[in-house]
């Protein structure tokens, strides 16, 4: 057995559970809540425990804040509110608790900033097979590996979606059945406010057929917070949309390639950057490394090559593939460093397929998930 075979044999074959929900949006939420009740309860308990451990906030105070975002969800995407209500009923939790799972980033950001995720998109002219490939290493607290799911949502009206989400969330990252892919990163700016929650940007964008339509829709939102969205559509177009709560900037691919981490790259929004110190340094290193690896393989890029790129551990501890303990080494002595690559996703939106690893992909194998029809 050679070294490569030994490494492969050590990787876990464990995978995220897969669920298919269909019907009205309320029925979809109800099915989600009932099927994932135990995971949702655990997600809620862990999220609250983490908030209280880091910030010493009383639960009633947390829950009171969550409903301030509901009116914006009902205004811009009432179907998602229907799903959240269904999740609450199916999981036997309150509406406030169900909304906390959607807006935990906004609640947490009031008290602490963290880096999350490295994204990429490769246009057809730069892949071996001439098709778009898009995805990310998703970085969150390690426990999200144990409470996340892959869900196929097929509503009576609207587009079907295939997404990785923590249990109880209506949106995170994924693709739709119209050939679009939407992935996302954390960005830090001033002015976060009550508004449309950042995790829902992805699902909202996936209600559209093209990047042009999605950008127009995202600009119409009263955004609560900043977010970076990297997108692809069935026309082979890829684009990156950096946002603040009120402004945005579009980044074009270089040689058919886009890469993004957790800091603003556009000239238009450079002055909005509020990340600093080791967080900014870590983000810059990851962004440059991702871009370097993609450009080195330009024209040869396949899903298999991307799996190896997403496993990259160069520049330790500022790695593309973040393992337990890396964050604490980025700033020795900093408390609460529990961010890891809890999932890695490589998507082929035009084929309706995603490859997902349940944890740092150097330790976990990728598994395929596709639309049922």
LINJOUR-V731899 format. One record per residue. N is the residue number from 1. PHI is phi as a letter, one per 20 degrees, with the letter a starting at -180 (999 if undefined). NEAR is the number of other C-alpha atoms within 10 Angstrom. D_FIRST is the distance of its C-alpha to the first C-alpha in Angstrom with 2 decimals. Layout:
BEGIN
n = (N N)
phi = (PHI PHI)
near = (NEAR NEAR)
d_first = (D_FIRST D_FIRST)
END
This chain:
BEGIN
n = (1 2 3 4 5 6 7 8 9 10 11 12 13 14 15 16 17 18 19 20 21 22 23 24 25 26 27 28 29 30 31 32 33 34 35 36 37 38 39 40 41 42 43 44 45 46 47 48 49 50 51 52 53 54 55 56 57 58 59 60 61 62 63 64 65 66 67 68 69 70 71 72 73 74 75 76 77 78 79 80 81 82 83 84 85 86 87 88 89 90 91 92 93 94 95 96 97 98 99 100 101 102 103 104 105 106 107 108 109 110 111 112 113 114 115 116 117 118 119 120 121 122 123 124 125 126 127 128 129 130 131 132 133 134 135 136 137 138 139 140 141 142 143 144 145 146 147 148 149 150 151 152 153 154 155 156 157 158 159 160 161 162 163 164 165 166 167 168 169 170 171 172 173 174 175 176 177 178 179 180 181 182 183 184 185 186 187 188 189 190 191 192 193 194 195 196 197 198 199 200 201 202 203 204 205 206 207 208 209 210 211 212 213 214 215 216 217 218 219 220 221 222 223 224 225 226 227 228 229 230 231 232 233 234 235 236 237 238 239 240 241 242 243 244 245 246 247 248 249 250 251 252 253 254 255 256 257 258 259 260 261 262 263 264 265 266 267 268 269 270 271 272 273 274 275 276 277 278 279 280 281 282 283 284 285 286 287 288 289 290 291 292 293 294 295 296 297 298 299 300 301 302 303 304 305 306 307 308 309 310 311 312 313 314 315 316 317 318 319 320 321 322 323 324 325 326 327 328 329 330 331 332 333 334 335 336 337 338 339 340 341 342 343 344 345 346 347 348 349 350 351 352 353 354 355 356 357 358 359 360 361 362 363 364 365 366 367 368 369 370 371 372 373)
phi = (999 e f f f f f f f e f f e f c f f d c c d b p f f f f f f f f g f f f d g f f f f f g f f f f f g f g f f e c l d f g g f f f f f f f f e f f f f f f e b g f f f g f f f f g g f f e m c f g f f f f g f e d f f f f f f g c b d b e b n c d b b c f g f d d f e m c f c b r a e e d b g g f f f e c d c d c d d c f f c n e f c c c e b g g n e e b b b r c d e d n e c c c b c f c d b e n g b f r f f f f e g f f f f f e d e b f g f f f g f f f e f e f f b e a d c d c c c f e n e c b c d e c d f c c b b d d e f d l m c c b b d c b f d f f f d g f e f c f b m f f f f g f f f f f f f f f g f f f f d g n d f c g f f f g f f f e f c f m g e e e f e e d g n f f f e f b g n f e m e c e c f e a c c c d d g f e m c c d c d e p g f f d c f e c e c c f f b)
near = (5 6 8 8 9 10 11 13 12 12 15 16 13 13 20 19 13 14 15 16 19 17 14 16 24 21 19 24 31 24 23 30 29 17 18 22 20 14 19 27 19 16 22 21 13 16 19 20 15 15 20 15 11 13 13 10 13 11 13 9 9 19 19 12 16 22 18 16 20 20 15 20 19 14 13 17 17 15 19 20 23 19 25 30 23 24 33 24 20 20 23 17 17 14 19 20 23 28 26 25 22 23 23 19 18 23 16 18 13 11 10 11 15 19 22 22 28 28 33 26 29 31 25 20 18 22 21 15 14 16 20 31 28 30 32 29 31 26 27 19 18 18 17 23 20 18 22 24 23 21 25 23 23 23 18 12 10 11 15 21 25 29 27 26 19 22 28 30 26 27 23 19 25 31 34 28 23 20 22 32 36 33 30 32 26 24 24 25 20 12 13 17 16 20 19 25 25 24 25 20 24 27 23 18 24 31 20 21 18 22 25 12 13 22 19 12 16 18 14 11 20 18 23 21 26 24 25 28 24 28 30 28 26 19 16 19 20 29 24 27 19 26 24 23 22 15 13 18 17 17 17 14 16 12 14 22 23 25 25 28 29 28 28 26 17 15 10 13 17 11 10 18 17 14 19 12 8 14 19 19 15 24 25 18 15 24 23 13 20 22 17 13 16 25 19 10 16 18 19 15 23 19 18 10 13 20 20 12 19 26 19 20 15 12 12 15 18 22 24 31 30 28 23 15 13 19 25 16 13 17 15 10 9 10 10 12 18 16 24 26 29 26 27 28 27 27 27 21 27 21 15 21 20 27 18 26 27 26 30 27 27 23 19 21 22 25 16 13 18 17 19 9 7)
d_first = (0.00 3.81 6.75 8.18 6.05 6.51 10.05 10.72 10.02 12.41 15.06 18.01 19.22 22.73 25.30 28.96 31.50 33.26 37.04 39.55 43.10 46.05 49.84 52.26 50.89 52.43 50.77 47.41 47.84 49.01 45.99 43.69 45.54 45.58 41.95 40.61 43.32 41.11 38.84 41.97 43.61 40.59 40.44 44.14 44.04 41.17 42.83 46.18 44.78 43.05 46.25 48.38 46.10 46.05 49.59 51.74 53.10 54.88 53.57 56.95 56.93 53.46 54.42 57.73 55.97 53.68 56.51 57.87 55.22 56.03 59.00 56.92 54.34 57.26 58.87 55.93 53.78 55.67 53.09 50.57 53.22 53.59 49.87 50.05 53.09 51.25 48.23 50.66 52.36 49.23 47.55 50.88 51.00 53.78 54.09 53.91 50.61 49.21 50.34 48.79 45.35 46.28 47.88 45.94 44.96 48.66 49.57 46.82 47.57 51.10 49.70 46.37 44.38 40.59 38.12 36.40 33.92 32.82 33.67 33.20 34.57 33.86 36.61 36.10 36.81 33.78 31.16 29.54 31.01 34.37 34.34 34.74 31.89 32.87 31.60 30.91 29.12 31.64 32.42 34.55 34.73 31.53 33.35 33.65 30.13 31.56 34.82 34.08 34.03 33.68 37.10 38.65 42.38 44.72 48.31 51.38 52.35 50.10 46.57 43.55 40.87 37.21 36.53 34.40 36.98 37.33 39.08 42.80 42.65 44.05 42.23 39.30 37.10 36.39 37.83 40.78 41.39 43.40 40.39 40.79 38.19 39.26 37.19 38.68 38.73 41.04 43.80 46.36 50.04 53.46 55.59 53.41 55.89 56.53 55.38 52.70 49.40 46.51 43.80 46.02 46.13 42.97 44.33 47.70 46.23 44.42 47.82 48.41 47.49 47.04 46.43 50.08 51.27 48.85 49.97 53.59 53.01 51.18 54.09 56.49 54.95 56.52 53.24 52.85 50.15 48.01 44.80 42.67 41.90 39.60 40.42 39.83 41.89 41.95 43.73 40.73 42.50 40.69 42.63 42.44 45.38 45.99 48.69 51.03 53.37 55.88 54.31 51.31 49.80 47.67 44.94 44.11 40.71 39.95 38.49 37.78 35.83 36.81 35.25 36.95 36.55 39.41 42.23 44.80 44.11 47.32 50.40 52.59 51.03 49.95 52.88 51.76 48.64 48.87 45.34 45.27 43.64 39.97 39.86 41.07 38.84 35.72 36.80 37.47 34.10 32.24 34.55 34.19 30.40 30.21 32.75 31.02 27.63 29.48 31.70 28.87 27.51 31.02 31.32 27.60 27.17 25.52 24.49 20.79 21.78 23.94 21.26 19.52 23.00 23.85 20.85 22.23 22.74 24.53 28.05 27.27 29.20 30.72 27.65 27.50 25.10 27.09 25.59 27.76 29.60 29.57 33.17 34.54 33.11 34.83 38.13 37.85 40.58 40.95 41.15 39.74 36.59 34.59 33.59 29.95 28.29 29.02 28.06 26.87 28.51 28.12 30.96 32.14 35.77 37.11 34.64 35.38 31.75 29.94 26.30 26.26 23.88 25.40 25.04 23.41 21.05 18.35 18.35 19.41 18.59 21.47 23.50 26.28 29.93 32.80 36.53 37.60 40.06)
END
